[in-house]
């Protein structure tokens, strides 16, 4: 039997329509995974689990949180970089993600090419804090003290070459002072070292340090955000104390595989931003010391790119070599 080109063309269009419809249906069903590249209980993990029910309801799909710790977050992040670009596999990274290229010589993925920014979930400032016995009640006084004793003041970090280390180095470079880093295994030991007087100074999140500040064991000198922290309204920013535009905040946010179609990324971003307007979720983030993030994928991606470049420059100036 011989068919006209018009009939064949019609059948071809129908077949293609059915094919695309089947693909769309497959994409709208199944499971979405949020990989947390750290052990359960951390801020990434908590943020992912807070967001999980909102995304399930909005997308009408099962959302699971999958912890894949290892290599300071690299193992879990690499799993997402290698995933299919369909928006079904996400990773909840922290701002330490942007410090990794400055500290790690060979990442298994390209941080900008192999991953796509989806949504900024939450953020918080860091605190510059000292032992109360340190003779400084402001950053200006601390800088003056450090200049009197070049290389004699020590500061604690939760680990070498991490974001906290780089923030302290950035401040040292801007202030023209020299301090010595003492790395510890996490934020809690770093705080304890300052309280004990083993070191004079540290840069840490409010979540770790606020209880000790309230107890009088630590003295806050500044917050690293451009605006004051509502939890510490009387503590001025670094920028207010003679260092214009100084900003270095911690954040958590979602990424997905590179080359994921923009329309999928936009849908995920819209649903996350909608969830972040919920009063209950805002209150739960506040318990973590975080305010909700609101950014487009382009804005969030640009922020990541800026921070990666900035921390690499800080590391080069400080002589921190990627390992």
N, C-alpha and C positions, 0 to 999 in steps of 0.2 A: 504494500500500500504506500502511496506517495502522498506526503503532506506538504502543504505550502510552507514557505519560510515564515509567514505570519503566524501559523498555528504552532510551528516549532518554537518560535520566539516566545509565544504566549506560554507554552509549557515550561520553557526555560525560566521565565520570570516567576511562575508559580513555584517551581522547584527551589529557586534561590530564596524566595520569600519564606517557604517552609523551613529551609536550612537556617536562615537568620533568626526566625521565630524560635526554632529549637535551641539555638545558641543563647538567645536572650533568656529563654525560660530556664536553661541550665544555670545561667549566671545569677538568676534571681532566686535560686534555691540552693540549699547546702549549708555549709558551715563557714563562718568567718573566724579566723584565729588572730588573737592579739598576743604576739610573742613578747614576753618580758625577758630581757637578756640578763637578768639577775635572779637571785634566789627569792623565794616568797618572803613577804613582809616589808620589803623596801618601798620607797615612795613610788617607784615605777609600777610595782606590783599593785599597790593600793590604788593608785590612780586608774589603772586598767580595770580593776574590779569595780570601782565606783562607776566607771563609764559603761561597763558591760551591759547592764539591764536597759539603759537608755537606748543603746544601739540596737539591741535585740528588738525592742518595741518599735523603733523607728523603721528598721529595715525588714522586720518580719522574718528574721532568720536567727539561727542559733549562733551565738558568739561565745567562744571559749577563750580563756586566758591560759597560755601555755608558757611555763617558766623554762627557759633554756639558758642557765647561767654558764659562765666560763670566759676567761681571758678579758676581764673588765668590760664585759658586754659585747665583745666582738663575735663570739660564737652565735648567739641568738640573732644579732643584727645581720650577720652573714647569711643566715638561713633565709631571712626576708629578701636580701639582695639577690639571692638565687631563685626565689619563688616565681611562679607565673605572674605576669603583670596584669592581674585581673582584679586587684583590690581586695582579694579574699584573705591575704596574709599581711598583717600589719605588725609593726614593732613599736613598743612604747619606750622611746629612748629618753635619756636625761641630757642635760646640757653638757655632761662629760663627753657625749658623742662628738662635740665640736673640738674638744681638746685632744682626742685620740690621734688625729693626724700629726699633731705637734710632738707627741710622745712615743708613737709607735712607728717604727721604720717601714714595715711592710704589712699594711692592712690587706686582707683578702678581697676587699671590695673598694671601689672608688666611692667616697662618701657623698659626692654630688651627682655622679653619673648613674650609679647603680641603685640609688634610693631616691624616692620622691617624697617631698614634704606633703603631709595631709592636713594636720591641724595641731596648733599649739593648745595644749590642754590646761596647764597651770604654770605659774611662775612665782618665785619669791626672791627677795634680796638676800645677800649675804651680810654678815655682821663683822666689823672689825672690832675685836674684843681683846682686853688685856687683863692681867692679874691686877686686883685692886691696889697692890703695893707698888705698881709701876707709877712713877711720878709724872702722869699725863692724864688729863681729863678731856683732851681734844686731840684731833689729828695733828694740829699745828704743834702742840706741846710734844706729842710723840715723835714727830719728825725732828724737832729740835733736839730731843734726847738721843735719837738715833745718829744725828750728825755729831753729837758730842762723843759718841761711842761707836765709831764706824766698825761694822762687822762684829760687834760685841752683843747685840740683841739677837735673840733666837725666836723663831716662830714655828709653831706646830702646823702640820698639814695631815690630812687623812691618808696621804700617800704621795710619793714623789711624782712630779710631772702631771698631776691631775689638775682639774680646774681651780681648786683652792690654791694650789701652789702657783699657778699662772696668774691668778688675781693678785696674790701678794707680790709677785715679781713685777707685774704691771704697775702696781702702786709704788714699789721701790724705784722703778725706772722714772715714773712721773715725778716722784718726790726728790730724786737724786740722793737716795740713801742706800746703805748696804746692810742687809740682815742675813742671818744664816738659817736655812731651812732645816727642821728636824722632822722627818717623816714618821708617822705612826700608822698603825693598822686600823684605820677608821676614825670617824668623827668623835666617838665617845672617848677613846684614849687620848686624842688630841686635846679635847676639853679638859680632861683630868690632868694633863701635863701643865696646862696653863694655870689651873686651880692650885696645883701643887707648887707652882713657881719654878718648875723645871725649864719652862720657856716663858717669855714675856708676852707673847702676842700670837693670835691666830685669826683666820678668816673662816667662818663657818656659818651654817644655816641657822635660822632662828629655832627650828624644830629641835636641834641638838642643844642649843645654848640658852634659850629663854628660861628654862627652869633654874639654871645656875645663876643667871642674871638676877632673877627675882629673889633668889636666896642671898644675893650679895657676894657671891663667890667670883663673879666676873663683872667687868665694867665695859659697857659698849661705848665705842668711840664714834662709830659711823655706820650707816647702812649704804650698800653699794648700788641701790636703785636711784633713779633720778628724782623720785618722790619719796617722802618719808614713809616708813612702814607704820600702818595704823596700830600695830601691836606695840610700837615704841615711838609714839609721836614726838617725844622730846629729844630723840636722838637724831642729829642732823645727818644729811647725806654727805658722801665724800665730795660731791660737786659743790655743796654749800661751803665747804671748808677749804676752798682755794684750789680745787682741781676740776675745772669746768668740764662738763660732758662725761665725767667718769661714770661708767655704768658697767656692771658685771653681775648679772642675775643668774640664778639657777632656774631651770624649767624642765618640764616633761612634755612630750608631744609624740604624735603618731607619724610614722613614715610607712611607706609601702614600697614595693619593688619599682625600680626604674622602668620607664616606658609604659607605665600604667596609663590608660587613656584618660585625658583631662576630665571627661564627663563623669567618670567613676570617682576620681579624686574630688571633684567639685561636690558630688552627692555626699560623700563621706564627710567632707569638711562642713557642709551645711548642717548635717545631722549632729556632728560633734558640737558645733557652735550653738545650735539650738539647745542641746542638753546643758551647755555651760551657762545658760540663762535661768536654769531651774534653781529656785531658792534653796532647796534641800541639798542639791549637789554643791552649790556655792558654799553652804555652811560646812559640809564635810571636807571640802578642799581647805577651808579656813582652819580646820582642826589640824591640817598638815602644814599650816603656815603659808598656804598658797592662795593666790588670787586666780580666778579663771582667766585663761588666755582667750583672746578673740583675734584671729588673723586669717587672712585668705591663704591658700596654698602658696601663692607667689610671695606674699609678705613673709611667711614662715620660712620658705626656701631661701629668700634673700638674707634673712637673719642668720640662718645656718651658714651660708657662704661667707658672710662678713665675719662671723665668729671664728670659723676655721682659719681664715686668713690672718685675723688679729692674733690668735693664740700662737700660730706658727711664727709670726714676727716677734712676739714676746719671748718665745722659747729661744729663737736665734739670738736675740739681744742678751738673754740671760745665760747663754752658753749651754742650754739644755738640749742634749742631743737625743734624737729618737732612738729607742732601743728595739 
